[in-house]
């Protein structure tokens, strides 16, 4: 099982993703913004980062760019209720695995996490 960081300014979404992934046996840490996520990334190694695309202040793109600069091999799964096809292409070109649209289906999240971490 993997060590996963979930970053989203919406606590309900963060908690929901955390519960789903922990039920699958993963260790999950959460962050409410990019700065908190970067602190966690400085302390720990993660096998997967799940990050909201739109957050107040620094965005998921900011986190993705910094993560690729620091630890290029860590996969990033971006999530969003708002992104369009242009944003999705940009996110993928910057190095995210994919963009999942909210609301996120439990089975899709579990399958993607397993695929990324070789399960």
C-alpha positions as CSV (number, residue, x, y, z in Angstrom):
1,X,0.0,0.0,0.0
2,X,1.1,3.6,-0.6
3,X,1.6,6.8,1.2
4,X,-0.7,9.4,-0.3
5,X,-1.0,13.2,0.1
6,X,-4.4,14.7,-0.6
7,X,-4.5,18.5,-1.1
8,X,-7.9,20.3,-1.3
9,X,-9.3,23.5,0.2
10,X,-12.6,21.7,0.6
11,X,-12.5,19.8,3.9
12,X,-15.5,17.6,3.0
13,X,-13.8,16.5,-0.3
14,X,-10.4,16.0,1.5
15,X,-12.0,13.9,4.2
16,X,-14.0,11.8,1.7
17,X,-10.9,11.0,-0.4
18,X,-8.9,10.2,2.7
19,X,-11.6,7.7,4.0
20,X,-11.8,6.0,0.6
21,X,-8.1,5.5,0.3
22,X,-7.5,4.5,3.9
23,X,-10.2,1.8,3.5
24,X,-8.0,0.4,0.7
25,X,-5.1,0.2,3.1
26,X,-3.2,3.4,2.1
27,X,-1.7,5.8,4.5
28,X,-3.1,9.3,3.8
29,X,-2.1,12.7,4.9
30,X,-4.1,15.8,4.0
31,X,-3.3,19.4,3.4
32,X,-5.8,22.3,3.0
33,X,-3.5,24.4,0.8
34,X,-0.4,24.4,-1.3
35,X,1.9,25.7,1.5
36,X,0.8,23.0,3.9
37,X,1.3,20.4,1.1
38,X,4.8,21.6,0.4
39,X,5.6,21.3,4.1
40,X,4.4,17.7,4.1
41,X,6.4,17.0,1.0
42,X,9.5,18.3,2.7
43,X,8.9,15.9,5.7
44,X,7.8,12.8,3.9
45,X,8.0,10.8,0.7
46,X,4.7,10.1,-1.1
47,X,3.8,7.5,-3.6
48,X,0.9,9.7,-5.0
49,X,-0.3,13.2,-4.6
50,X,-4.0,14.0,-5.2
51,X,-4.5,17.7,-5.7
52,X,-7.4,20.1,-6.4
53,X,-6.8,22.2,-9.4
54,X,-8.5,25.4,-8.2
55,X,-7.8,26.6,-4.7
56,X,-7.6,30.1,-3.2
57,X,-4.1,31.6,-3.4
58,X,-1.7,29.1,-4.9
59,X,-3.3,26.6,-7.2
60,X,-2.9,22.9,-7.9
61,X,-0.7,24.0,-10.9
62,X,1.7,25.7,-8.4
63,X,1.9,22.5,-6.4
64,X,2.4,20.4,-9.5
65,X,5.2,22.6,-10.8
66,X,7.0,22.7,-7.4
67,X,6.6,19.0,-7.0
68,X,8.0,18.2,-10.4
69,X,11.0,20.5,-9.6
70,X,11.7,18.8,-6.3
71,X,10.6,15.2,-6.8
72,X,9.8,14.7,-10.5
73,X,9.0,11.0,-10.1
74,X,6.1,11.4,-7.7
75,X,2.8,11.0,-9.7
76,X,0.2,13.7,-9.4
77,X,-3.5,13.1,-9.9
78,X,-5.3,16.4,-10.3
79,X,-9.0,16.8,-9.4
80,X,-11.4,19.6,-10.2
81,X,-15.1,20.5,-10.5
82,X,-14.3,23.4,-12.9
83,X,-11.5,22.4,-15.4
84,X,-12.2,22.3,-19.1
85,X,-10.5,20.5,-21.9
86,X,-7.9,23.3,-22.3
87,X,-7.0,23.2,-18.6
88,X,-6.9,19.4,-18.8
89,X,-4.4,19.4,-21.7
90,X,-2.2,22.0,-19.8
91,X,-2.3,19.9,-16.6
92,X,-1.2,16.8,-18.5
93,X,1.6,18.7,-20.4
94,X,2.9,19.9,-17.0
95,X,3.2,16.4,-15.8
96,X,0.0,15.3,-14.0
97,X,-1.2,11.8,-14.7
98,X,-4.7,12.9,-15.4
99,X,-7.5,15.2,-14.3
100,X,-10.5,13.6,-12.6
101,X,-13.7,15.6,-12.5
102,X,-15.5,16.1,-9.2
103,X,-17.6,14.5,-7.8
104,X,-15.1,11.7,-7.9
105,X,-16.4,8.2,-8.0
106,X,-15.0,5.9,-5.4
107,X,-14.2,3.0,-7.7
108,X,-12.4,5.3,-10.2
109,X,-10.3,6.8,-7.5
110,X,-9.4,3.4,-6.0
111,X,-8.5,2.0,-9.5
112,X,-6.3,4.9,-10.4
113,X,-4.4,4.9,-7.1
114,X,-3.9,1.1,-7.5
115,X,-2.7,1.5,-11.1
116,X,-0.2,4.3,-10.2
117,X,1.2,2.4,-7.2
118,X,1.4,-0.9,-9.1
119,X,-1.5,-2.6,-7.3
